[in-house]
Amino acid sequence: MKKIFYSAFLFASLTYVGCTDLDEGIYGQQVADDFYATEVGVNAALANIYNEVRGDWNGKGIAGADRGWFDLNESSTDEMMIPRRENGDWDDNGIWRAMYTHTWTGSQEFIGNTWNWLYRSVFKCNLAVELLTKANADPARIAEAKVLRAYFYYMLMDGWGNVPFYTENNLTIDQIPQTPRAEIFKFVESELKNNVDLLPATKGGQFYGRFNKWAGYALLAKLYLNAEVYTGTARWSEAIAASDKIINEGGFSLVQSLYDNAGQQAIFGDRLPDQEVILAVYVDALTAPRNIIGIRSLNAAHAAALFGFSGWNGATAHQDFINKYSDEDKRKAQWLVGPQPGNVTYNLNISSLNSAGNTDGARNAKYFPVPPYESNNSSSNDFPVYRYADVLLTKAEAILRSNGNELTARALVNEVRNRAGLGNLTSAVTLSEVYDERGRELVWEGHRRQDMIRFGTFTAARAFKPASTDKYKLFPIPAEAIANNRTLVQNPGY
């Protein structure tokens, strides 16, 4: 059964959003201030933002449906590829192959989709901050809107570098100034430092799927972990400190059983465990669609045998990535190879990016649809944005990069390894081991592009992909955005 407590917050509030759209001017200012000072008004303002967080078509949301933020950050890496099949499926005018081989352009659909989604989300955050501030609403709820805005700007800065920046909705598109990446970094850092401790420390219940204090610190740790990429100045000690807030005060731990009694992964499913998952994207197949990540991976007949509807026979990973898992690693079981229900047999090796066999490539079971099953366009699996295993590995990496205590870093990595059924590392842990452990642990959770850029592997040659230039570490500003704002300067090389 899907969560009721969160849907009550989100969808009851959206009723008000639908009536007022928050900025239609139906109310006089005094009436509006009174409304947004109430719990219903606050929920309406925040629900309008969280409605953007969940995945849907046309690039909306963090993850779920395809051709948006998730695919930008996964299909451009070594841990996801969608080859054209020998029967012509997934040709799509080459857009998936362009992502994998780093040959995309400013007109690439995913890039425009994500850009538009992020700026729509920024607009809604600006509006919520304005309305709640004028209404003297609870400071914790204003802080939540500000942290959400910082999160969206963090993604813009990460993907595009120097981006248009505004915090008040009083400018037309052509007037929004392009701001250097380092300045966006300072804004995100300041907003988080000023507001994270105002957020509730409560986990679960009405705060499931929302930014609480611990999700704020997880975002801050990510910001500092990548600070050298964004600004040229490393901030390892700050990444450690932000991680320590979660480790020492958050009360999180790893879920020790990777699989439930039905053989499904215990961390991923209809309701993600508060014990480990710090921030989740709430998804419900009927009322808050959608998650097709697992459906998109499975062959049609295989999915039909399991769930009663066809899979899309798309997403997989090259065998070089899957071979990073040892046979003793419990996480390797998420990669399905060999005979499967529906008389389907998956071949580990992918023969071609341009004409792969219809059953070439292992398929990933991390986001298997959960009952009750709806259709092959929707699943109720929630998506983990931040979880405790990521925090442990973040701290370990920051320790090693700052020449800190290797034994402490090794213990953190061993904690993640032990949960996967692997023994302790008996020699000094290296950055290379942390990099591979992040890949094995966090595969298909939206972190890989950022990790590869930080570790210097993103543009390197790999299977079916020649070495690419550094320009691909940033996405091009969409052509439509430049047409609407002639002051924007395109990223170098595009």
N, C-alpha and C positions, 0 to 999 in steps of 0.2 A: 504494500500500500504506500502511495506517495505521501510525502510530508504534508500535513494540514496546517501546522502552525505557521510555516513560512508562506504558503500560498494565501493564507488569510491576510497576512501583511501586504503581500505584493498585489494580489488581484482585487481585493476589496479597495485598495488604494487606487488602483488603475481605473476603477469606476469614476472616481473623482477626476482623475487626470483626463479621462475621455470627455468629461463634461466641460472642463475649464481649459484643458491643454496648458494649464499653469500660467499662460501669458496672453490669454485672449482678451483680457480687460473687462470681463463680465462684471467683476466686483469693483466697487470703489476702493481706493487705497486703504481706508480704515477697515472696511469689511475684509479685504484681502489680508491685511496684517493680522486681524483677529483669527481668520481661518488658518493661516500658516503658523500661528502660535499654538494651535491645537494638535493633539496627537494624530488626528485624521489628516490635517493639513500637512504636517511634517511627513507622514507616511506617503501622502500623495506626491510630494516634491521628490522624495527619495526613490519611490517606486518608478517614477518616470525615468530615473537614471538606471536603476537595476533592470528595467525592461530592456535596456540596450546591452546589458552584460551577457544575457543568455543568447545562445546561437540561433540563427534563423537564416533564411536564404538571402542572397545578394550581399553576402559578406558581413552581416550583422553579428555581433557578439564575439566573445573571446574564443569559443570553440563550439562545435556542434555540426552545423551545416557547412558545406564546403565553399571554397573560393573567397576566403576572408583571412583574418589574422592568423588563425591556426595553420592554414596551408602555406602562408608566406613564411612562417617560421619552422615548418617541418619539411615541405616538399622541396625546399632549397638546400636540404642537408643530406648527410649520408644515412639517416635513419628512416627516411620515407621516400619512396618513389612510386609513381603511377605510370608504368610503361604503356605504350600503345600495344594492344593485344593483336595477335595474328589475324583475328576475325574483324579487326578494325575498331573494336571498342576502345574507348578512352583516347581516341585521336584528338578530338576537341581542338582542332587547328593547331596542335602542338603546344598548347599552353602549359601542360604538365611537364612535358619534356624540357621546355624552356626554363621552367623553374629549377629543375634538377641540374641542368647543364649550365646554368647562369648565363642565359642569353635573352633575358627578358628586356622589355622596353617600357617607356613611360605610358604606353597604352595598354599594358597588361591588366587584365580584368581584376585580378586579386588585389593589385596595388590600389587601383581606384576605389574598389569596394571598401577596403580597409581604411583608407584615408577619409573617405566620406563618413564611414561609421564613427571613426574616432572624433572627427570634428562635430558631428551631430551630438555625440556624447559630451564633448566639452561644452557645447552650447547649453545642453540640459543641466550640466553641473553649474555653470555660471548662473543660470536662471534660478536654480535651487538655492545657491548661496545667497543670491540677492533677496529672494523672497523670504527665506528663513531669517536672514540677518535683519531685514526691515521689521519682521514680526517679533524680534527678540525671542526667537525659539530657543529651545534647549541647546546650549553650546556644544554638547556632544553630537547632536544631529547636524549642526552646521559643520562641525569638524568632519563628520562622515562624508558630507558632500564635497568638502575641500580635499579630503584624502582620495576620494574617487576621481576628482579632477586631476590631482597629481598623478594618479595611476594612468589615466589616459594620455597625459602629456609625457609621461615616462615612456609609453609605447611609441608615441610619435617621435620623440627624441631618439629612441633606440633604432627605429626603422629608417628615419629620414634625416637625422642630424639637425640642420638648421631648418626650423619650421615656423609657420605663422603662429603668433602667440597673442592671446587676448584673454582677459578675465572678466570683461563686462560686455554684454551683448548690445553695445551701442555703436558698433562699427559695421559698415558694409564690407562685403568680402574683399573688395579691391583696396580697402584701407587697412587691412590687418597686416601689421609689420612682420617681416621674417626675422626671427631672433636666433642668434648663434646657439649652437648645441650646449655650450658651456653655461650659457645664461639660463637655458631651460633646466639644466641640471641643478643650478642654484635655486631656482624656483621650486622644483620638485622637492629638493632636500629641505628647504625652509618650510614648505607646507607640511611635510611629514613631521619634522621635528617640532613644529608648533602645535600639531593637532593629534598626533598618534596617541599621546597619553590622555587625551580627552575622550577617546573612544572607550566603550565598555570592554572589560576583560572577560565578560561572559562568553562561553562557547556553547554552540548549539541552540536549541529552542528558536526563539524569534531572531536570533543572530546567526543562524545557519545560513550560509550563502551571502553574508554581508561582511563588510570590512569592520572587524573589531580591532582591539589593540594589537593582537598578535599578528593578524594579517597586515596591519600597518608596519610592524617591525619586520615582517618578512619582505615586504616591498622595499623598505629602507635598506635591508641587508643586500638585496639584489642591486639596488642603486649603487651602493658602495662597492660591491663586488666587481661591477663593470665601470667604475668611475674612470679608470685609466683609459678605457676605450672612448668614453664620452668627453673627457676633459684633458687627457694627457697626464693627469696626476693620480697616482694610486691612492686608495683609501682603505687599505687592508685592515688596519686596526679598528676603523669604524664598522667595517663589515663584520668583524669578530664581535664587537660590542653589541651590534643589533641582533646578531644571532644568539648571543648569550642572554639577551632579554627573554627570548623565546625559550631557550634551553633551560635557563635557571628559574624562570618565573611562570612560564606558560602552562606547565603541567602536562606537556605532550610526551608521547612515547610511540615507538613503532608498534604497529599491529603485528603480533608475532606470527599469526597464521596467515599465510598469503592466500589460502584458498578456503572457502566455506564448505559446508557439508555437501553442496551440490557440485563441487568442483570448480565453481566460479571464483574469480579473484575477490578476496574479501575487502580490499581497499577500494575497489572500483565497482560501482553499481548504482542501485536506486537511491541509496542514502549513504553518503560517505562518512566514515567514522570520525567523530570529533577528537578521538584519541590521537590521530595522526594528521588528518587533513585540516589545515589551518584556514584555507579559503576554498570554497567550492562554487561552481556555477550550478545553480538550481535548474533542473530540466524536468519537464513532465510532458509525456507524449501527447496528452490531450489539451492541457492548458498552457504549457510553457515549452513548446518544442524548441530545439530538437537536438538529438545526438545521433548522427549517422556514421560516426568514425568507425565503429566495429562493423556495421552493415556494409560500409563502403569497401571493406577489406575482403569479405568472404565471397567465394564463388556462389553463383546463383543457386545451384542445386544443393550445395552444402548448407547454405542459410535456410533454404526451403525445408530441408530435412530436420533442421533444428528448431525453426521458429514458425514455419508455415508461410513464409514470404521469401522472395528472392534476395540474394545479396547482389552487390554491384560489381564484384570481381575486379576491384581496382587497386587500392593501396597495399603496398608490400614494402619490403626492404631488401637491399642487396645482400647476398650471402656473406660478404665481407663483414657487414655489421653484425649479423646474427652469429657469426663465428666468434665474436667477442665474448659470448657466453660459454663457459665451460659446461660440460655435461652434468656436473654436480650442482650447478646453479639452478635453483627452483624457478627463477624468473624466465629461464629458457622455455618453460612450458607454455608461456603465452604465445610463442611462435609455433604455429601449426604447420607441420610438415608430414608428408606421407598420407596414407589412406584416412579418409574422413567420412562421416555419414553423408548420404546422398550419392554414393559411388564416385566420390571425388578424391583424387590423389594429388597433393601439392608437391611440386618439385622445388627443393631448396634453391637450386641454381637458376638464375634468370639469364636467358640466352641472349636477349637483345632489349635495348630500350625502345627501339622503333617497331619491333614485331615479336614481342614476347609470346611464348605459348600461353594458352588460356588458363593453364594451371601452374605456370611458372611462378615461383616466389612463395615464401612462407607467408601465412596470414596471421594477423595479430588478434588475440582474443581479449586484450585488456578491457575493451569496451563492449563486451558481448551484450546484446539487448537483454533487458530484464523483463520478466512478466509483470503485468499482463501485456502481451505483445500487441502492437498496434499496426504497423505497416513498415515497409522498407524505406519510408521517408521520415521515420521518427522513432526514437527510442527514449526511454525515461532515465537513462544513465546520467548521473551528475558528473561533472568534470572537475578534477582537482587542479586548482590554480597554484596553490602553495601547499606543501605538506612537509612534515617534520624531517623526513629523510633528506630532502633538499637542503634544509637548514643545517643539518649535520655535515653534509658534504660542502656546503658553502663555507662553514667555519673551518673545516679541514683545509680547504684550498687556500683561504686567506692566511691561515697560519703558515703554511708552507711557503707562500709567496712573500711573506714578511720575515722569513727565516726564524719563525717561532719554534715552539717546542714540537719536534717531530713525533714524539711519543704520544702527545695529546692528539695530533692530527691522525695518527695511525689508529688510535682507539676509536675515534669518531667514524673513520672509514670501516673499521672492523665491526662496529655496531650495525651498519647497513649490510655488510657482507654476511654477518652471522644470521641475520633474519632471512637471508637468501639461501641459507644452508651451507655457506662456505666457511672455511676455517679462518683463523686470524692470519693476517700478514705477519710473517716472522722477521722480515727485514724492513728497512726503512721504507716508508711509503713515499712514492714519487708523485709529482704533478701529473705525469702520464697515467698513473693508476687512478688518481682522482678523476681525471677526464674520462677514462673508460668506465669507471664506476658510475659516474653521472649518466653516461649513455645507457648503460644496462638498467639502471634503476628508474630513470625518468623518461624512458623512450615514449614518444608520442604524447608528451605532456606540454609541448610548446616551448621547451627550453633550449633545444639543440642548436639552432642558429646562433643564438647569443653565446652559448658555450664555445662553439667552433670559432667564432670571431675572436673571443677572448684568448683562446688557446692557439690561435694562428693557423688553424687547419681549414677554415671555411673555403678559401679560394684555391686550395691545393687540388691537384688531379686526384680523381678516384674513379671507380668503375664507371665506364660510359661517359665520363666527364673530364675534359682536359682542364689544366690549370686555368683559372680565370683571374682577371685583374682586380685590384683593390676597390675599384669603383662599385663592385657588387656587394661590398660590405654595407652599403646604403642602398635603399630603393630610390628610384627616380621619383621626383615630384610629379604627380599625374598631369598629363597634358591639359586636361580640363581645368585643373586648379590654376595652372599658369595662365591659361586663357582668361580666367575670371579675375586674376590678380597679376597684372603685368609687372609688379615690383618684385615678384618672386624670382630668385636666381636658382636655376636648375643645379642639381648635384653634379660634381665634376665627372666628365666622361659620357654623360647621357645627352 
